[in-house]
Amino acid sequence: MSATATRLRRLAASTAAIAAVAGGGVILFSSVSANERGGGPALEAMRRRINDPTILVPSRAVQESALIGSSSANPLDILVIGGGATGSGVALDAATRGLRVGLVEREDFSSGTSSRSTKLIHGGVRYLEKAVFNLDYGQLKLVFHALEERKQVIDNAPHLCHALPCMTPCFEWFEVLYYWVGLKMYDLVAGPRLLHLSRYYSEKESIELFPTLARKGKDRRLRGTVVYYDGQMNDSRLNVGLACTAALAGAATLNHAEVVSFLKDEASERIIGARIRNNLSGVAFLNSSPPSQFSSL
Ligand SMILES: Cc1cc2nc3c(=O)[nH]c(=O)nc-3n(C[C@H](O)[C@H](O)[C@H](O)COP(=O)(O)OP(=O)(O)OC[C@H]3O[C@@H](n4cnc5c(N)ncnc54)[C@H](O)[C@@H]3O)c2cc1C
């Protein structure tokens, strides 16, 4: 998230204007930074709104008119295209920094890759293996970062995430030692972010826990298993949660809304706008002054 934040800060600080356009009207990305929007109390009020269980996500009509209402007089700072995990996360991050945000998704939130993941929130155990064998501090930093993110995600959405036991079958005593030591190191690196301690289970215990586990490999007998813990999430619900929270934080968040083309400023050759189509109605947004016009594509 921090790289995204840095990019967003740079974006907010830049004087360049980018616009989302439909039918000739423009949503200009302004050059105003989040801090200039009155960071402290405004952000505090937003946080309270997000945490208030009685507050509802604004309706689709409200979201749509917020997007349509954006114009050169009332510009967006950023238009996020795609409501997968990345886009929804970026929109939430930007909105909670006080930026004016639009988020559009051409199908439903999480309809792309973000509902088809393995659903693991892993702390990067294989990066730890690389860190040790290649003496690579960069890989170790990656593990620390992933473990921190794992904790954040589980703490933020405990109703959608939980610890998942992962069982590693071992058919040689050497494998038992290798995985046990490696996964104990993973526990150690996790420190206070540890979910549960890893441990060894004998062959008998392993079969009791996992009756369909193969007792024999190729000419080899099961010597036991090493069980460690990573996180698991409901990826699509988590994604929808991010999009809804972005909407609560003030982002104009619309699904079934597709960016169909961009508008370029001919002099600078920069993208300054986007034409957006409501895929439910087939109607294009007109983000112009006056802002309340529509046109069929
Ligand atoms: C097999 C597999 C397993 C994985 N397992 C894990 C895992 O266990 N844990 C983990 O953390 N990550 C996992 N990942 C990675 C993770 O799923 C992806 O990093 C993440 O879903 C990417 O999200 P995204 O928002 O970038 O892409 P997407 O979810 O694909 O979102 C892009 C969105 O953009 C929309 N879009 C495109 N064009 C437009 C347009 N013109 N206008 C409007 N909207 C548009 C699309 O409809 C789509 O919804 C896995 C990935 C794969 C492929």
Ligand as a Chemical Component Dictionary entry (heavy atoms), coordinates in Angstrom:
data_LIG
# 
_chem_comp.id                   LIG 
_chem_comp.type                 NON-POLYMER 
_chem_comp.pdbx_formal_charge   0 
_chem_comp.three_letter_code    LIG 
# 
loop_
_chem_comp_atom.comp_id 
_chem_comp_atom.atom_id 
_chem_comp_atom.alt_atom_id 
_chem_comp_atom.type_symbol 
_chem_comp_atom.charge 
_chem_comp_atom.model_Cartn_x 
_chem_comp_atom.model_Cartn_y 
_chem_comp_atom.model_Cartn_z 
_chem_comp_atom.pdbx_ordinal 
LIG C1  C1  C 0 -4.765  -18.659 -10.094 1  
LIG C2  C2  C 0 -4.522  -17.463 -9.193  2  
LIG C3  C3  C 0 -4.432  -17.653 -7.837  3  
LIG C4  C4  C 0 -4.201  -16.573 -7.003  4  
LIG N1  N1  N 0 -4.136  -16.767 -5.663  5  
LIG C5  C5  C 0 -3.960  -15.724 -4.838  6  
LIG C6  C6  C 0 -3.973  -15.913 -3.438  7  
LIG O1  O1  O 0 -4.114  -17.016 -2.946  8  
LIG N2  N2  N 0 -3.816  -14.823 -2.643  9  
LIG C7  C7  C 0 -3.671  -13.575 -3.166  10 
LIG O2  O2  O 0 -3.538  -12.605 -2.398  11 
LIG N3  N3  N 0 -3.654  -13.358 -4.500  12 
LIG C8  C8  C 0 -3.808  -14.399 -5.337  13 
LIG N4  N4  N 0 -3.800  -14.201 -6.681  14 
LIG C9  C9  C 0 -3.561  -12.843 -7.185  15 
LIG C10 C10 C 0 -4.840  -12.014 -7.085  16 
LIG O3  O3  O 0 -5.978  -12.774 -7.424  17 
LIG C11 C11 C 0 -4.695  -10.845 -8.055  18 
LIG O4  O4  O 0 -3.501  -10.160 -7.769  19 
LIG C12 C12 C 0 -5.838  -9.844  -7.913  20 
LIG O5  O5  O 0 -7.106  -10.474 -7.978  21 
LIG C13 C13 C 0 -5.716  -8.837  -9.031  22 
LIG O6  O6  O 0 -6.756  -7.901  -8.869  23 
LIG P1  P1  P 0 -6.981  -6.774  -9.934  24 
LIG O7  O7  O 0 -7.976  -5.829  -9.338  25 
LIG O8  O8  O 0 -5.682  -6.212  -10.348 26 
LIG O9  O9  O 0 -7.565  -7.535  -11.226 27 
LIG P2  P2  P 0 -9.066  -8.014  -11.511 28 
LIG O10 O10 O 0 -9.692  -8.674  -10.329 29 
LIG O11 O11 O 0 -9.014  -8.837  -12.750 30 
LIG O12 O12 O 0 -9.827  -6.663  -11.755 31 
LIG C14 C14 C 0 -9.733  -5.907  -12.940 32 
LIG C15 C15 C 0 -11.141 -5.376  -13.176 33 
LIG O13 O13 O 0 -11.093 -4.358  -14.175 34 
LIG C16 C16 C 0 -12.329 -4.389  -14.848 35 
LIG N5  N5  N 0 -12.168 -3.656  -16.085 36 
LIG C17 C17 C 0 -11.343 -3.947  -17.114 37 
LIG N6  N6  N 0 -11.476 -3.042  -18.091 38 
LIG C18 C18 C 0 -12.388 -2.134  -17.680 39 
LIG C19 C19 C 0 -12.961 -0.959  -18.253 40 
LIG N7  N7  N 0 -12.606 -0.542  -19.467 41 
LIG N8  N8  N 0 -13.878 -0.257  -17.552 42 
LIG C20 C20 C 0 -14.253 -0.666  -16.321 43 
LIG N9  N9  N 0 -13.754 -1.788  -15.735 44 
LIG C21 C21 C 0 -12.835 -2.510  -16.403 45 
LIG C22 C22 C 0 -12.590 -5.892  -15.026 46 
LIG O14 O14 O 0 -13.960 -6.153  -15.250 47 
LIG C23 C23 C 0 -12.093 -6.439  -13.705 48 
LIG O15 O15 O 0 -13.131 -6.643  -12.758 49 
LIG C24 C24 C 0 -4.048  -15.262 -7.550  50 
LIG C25 C25 C 0 -4.160  -15.083 -8.926  51 
LIG C26 C26 C 0 -4.403  -16.160 -9.738  52 
LIG C27 C27 C 0 -4.534  -15.932 -11.216 53 
# 
loop_
_chem_comp_bond.comp_id 
_chem_comp_bond.atom_id_1 
_chem_comp_bond.atom_id_2 
_chem_comp_bond.value_order 
_chem_comp_bond.pdbx_ordinal 
LIG C1  C2  SING 1  
LIG C2  C3  SING 2  
LIG C2  C26 DOUB 3  
LIG C3  C4  DOUB 4  
LIG C4  N1  SING 5  
LIG C4  C24 SING 6  
LIG N1  C5  DOUB 7  
LIG C5  C6  SING 8  
LIG C5  C8  SING 9  
LIG C6  O1  DOUB 10 
LIG C6  N2  SING 11 
LIG N2  C7  SING 12 
LIG C7  O2  DOUB 13 
LIG C7  N3  SING 14 
LIG N3  C8  DOUB 15 
LIG C8  N4  SING 16 
LIG N4  C9  SING 17 
LIG N4  C24 SING 18 
LIG C9  C10 SING 19 
LIG C10 O3  SING 20 
LIG C10 C11 SING 21 
LIG C11 O4  SING 22 
LIG C11 C12 SING 23 
LIG C12 O5  SING 24 
LIG C12 C13 SING 25 
LIG C13 O6  SING 26 
LIG O6  P1  SING 27 
LIG P1  O7  DOUB 28 
LIG P1  O8  SING 29 
LIG P1  O9  SING 30 
LIG O9  P2  SING 31 
LIG P2  O10 DOUB 32 
LIG P2  O11 SING 33 
LIG P2  O12 SING 34 
LIG O12 C14 SING 35 
LIG C14 C15 SING 36 
LIG C15 O13 SING 37 
LIG C15 C23 SING 38 
LIG O13 C16 SING 39 
LIG C16 N5  SING 40 
LIG C16 C22 SING 41 
LIG N5  C17 SING 42 
LIG N5  C21 SING 43 
LIG C17 N6  DOUB 44 
LIG N6  C18 SING 45 
LIG C18 C19 SING 46 
LIG C18 C21 DOUB 47 
LIG C19 N7  SING 48 
LIG C19 N8  DOUB 49 
LIG N8  C20 SING 50 
LIG C20 N9  DOUB 51 
LIG N9  C21 SING 52 
LIG C22 O14 SING 53 
LIG C22 C23 SING 54 
LIG C23 O15 SING 55 
LIG C24 C25 DOUB 56 
LIG C25 C26 SING 57 
LIG C26 C27 SING 58 
# 
